[in-house]
Amino acid sequence: MKYAKVLISWLVQEGYTTCYFVAGGNIMHLLDGIRSQLRCVPVVHEVAAAIAVEYHNEVGSASDGAHDRAFALVTAGPGLTNALTGVAGAYLESRDLLLIGGQVKREDLAPPGLRQLGIQEVDGVAMAAPVCKLSQRLLEPWPRQRFLDAVRQGRRGRPGPVFLDFPLDVQAMAVPESWLESELTSEPTTEESNPDAPISSGPLLPSDLLQALRDASRPTLLLGGGLSRRFCRQHQEALAKLPFPVMTTWNAADRIPADQRNYAGRPNTWGMRYSNMLLQQSDLLLAFGTRLGLQQTGFNWQAFLPHGRVAQVDIDPAELAKPNPRVDWPICGDAHQALLELLQAELGDHTGWLQFACDIKQALPLSEPTNTTEPGYLNPYDFALDLSKVCADRDLIIPCSSGGAFTVMMQAFQQRQGQVMVTDKGLASMGYGLSGSIGAAVAAPDRRVVLVEGDGGFTQNLQELATVTANALNLKIFLFSNNGYASIRMTQKNYFGGAYLGCDVESGLGFPDWGKLFAAYGIPMMHLEDGWFGHDDFKAAFTGSTPFAFMVPIDPNQTFFPKISSRVRADGGMESNPLHRMSPDLSDIEMQRWSPFLGE
């Protein structure tokens, strides 16, 4: 049998059902292998294949039962280089992504020192290695156990991408038919087959930390993306009973619903103001399954939790060893196990602190009056709040990954129990939303996908509208229309006196006629106006099962507050406010009322 068909059969037995790909000559045998064994989703550009796989697997992992997996298939040279952005994004977000690549036949591989010998040949293995857990070329057919061990590397420990490079002649090699059903010497570990199952190897949380929790006056729990959706849903009732505030990172935005009493929002440099205020006044932070990166702590990380201690549970020792932020209890281990121990522990009485959290949440709005909107435009924060109300419990929410549309959604959208939210904020690349929505829609064809993207980011990957149409996906696209890059425009206004360049139509960017563009792909489009959520034509379009685009008119001069402000120092460096000092400043009365534990 041809090796390409055998290895695809192994992937099917491993649970892979879907392949996203762009056809190419150097993967012709692999293409023949997927033809009859998998659901094949051709996309227009290879970066879309990688991004779609990441989101497909994220949505699938949220299901209650066994979920199918997807992988990406790309050809040699530009196929691999085009996909690398998607691979890098999954690497930074600690997500499993299997990328299989074609390569020129072995005799055409360039020897050391020669740039290229075979047509379209580049050293994709070396290029992918820094953003993969494993990046290897198969110079001969690997037997089943070795091949699947490599594939499973992406699900071991801290997840990440795996890239396997197949020369054309290796794909076509004949292998014994007995290889097809060859015995495995080892089965997937529990970690590989069910990554959200707690790994019980003794207690993780030390006794002095649990005592500090009982003694604390203002403890706070921060849930990170290292905690799975299924696990948090299974323990939702216990989480809701915790007697102190529970927050989430952006990657964990859908782990608990916004209407849960102890839910205290998403702190971040672009976070919810009340969340940042609460976090900074905590005297003990339990950070489970989050790396506590700079967006989480603020760039002024020295001022993170100024009067409190931090316990961080992370599976990667390198994250615990990094110099920022200060961590008092660095615990290397499984966040699921740590959370189980917390839910079973004696916690103490924190009623007053929880009530303070409820009060500040009510007092500080998610749509601040600072962001006034001119007639004819929609306030983006009000839009996100209204969108929260019209979305259903089973919707898949894709709030793109960069720019104003993204940060507005992460600051204002109110998630419901049962919804799945996926983004890729580590790389923060524009253009992720549409490709990610395709992966989500293919993974869950019975659910509606709601994409919110800025026109600037959407333009970077709009060719995938062809994929949306070809597959008749149930995708609703909400496009922030402000003729440019809102965040770049704000940066050039604030730091360079409005010397604009390449941030909008007036400074050189080009944009399509959106009506004509969507019509070219057979997708109807609607312009939203005040009260849009109550209009019958909107309701009909939103509840339908076919693709639809909604233009959200945003003032090009729209402000996006609150935010952490920074200043350029005399030496050219940047100095940022701590998390609790978001711009615009609260009034003196409000600051005194809502920061009694900061000591400022």
Secondary structure, DSSP 8 states (H G I E B T S, - for coil): -BHHHHHHHHHHHTTEEEEEE---GGGHHHHHHHHTTSEEEE-SSHHHHHHHHHHHHHHHHTSSS---EEEEEE-TTHHHHHHHHHHHHHHHTT--EEEEEEE--GGGS--TT-S--STT---HHHHHGGG-SEEEE-SS---HHHHHHHHHGGGSSS--EEEEEEEHHHHH-B--GGGTT---SS---HHHH-TTS---SS--S-HHHHHHHHH-SSEEEEE-TTS-HHHHHHTHHHHHT-SS-EEE-GGGTTSS-TTSTTB----STTS-HHHHHHHHT-SEEEEES----HHHH-S-GGGSSTT-EEEEEES-HHHHHSSSS--SEEEES-HHHHHHHHHTS-----HHHHHHHHHHHHHS-SS-TTS---TTS--HHHHHHHHHHHS-TT-EEE--SSSHHHHHHHHH----TT-EE---TTT--TTHHHHHHHHHHHH-TTS-EEEEEEHHHHHTTGGGHHHHHHTT--EEEEEEESSB-HHHHHHHHHHHTT---SSBGGGT-----HHHHHHHTT--EEE--TTGGG-HHHHHHHHSSS-EEEEEE--TT----SEE-EEE-TTS-EEE--TT-EES---HHHHHHH-TTS--
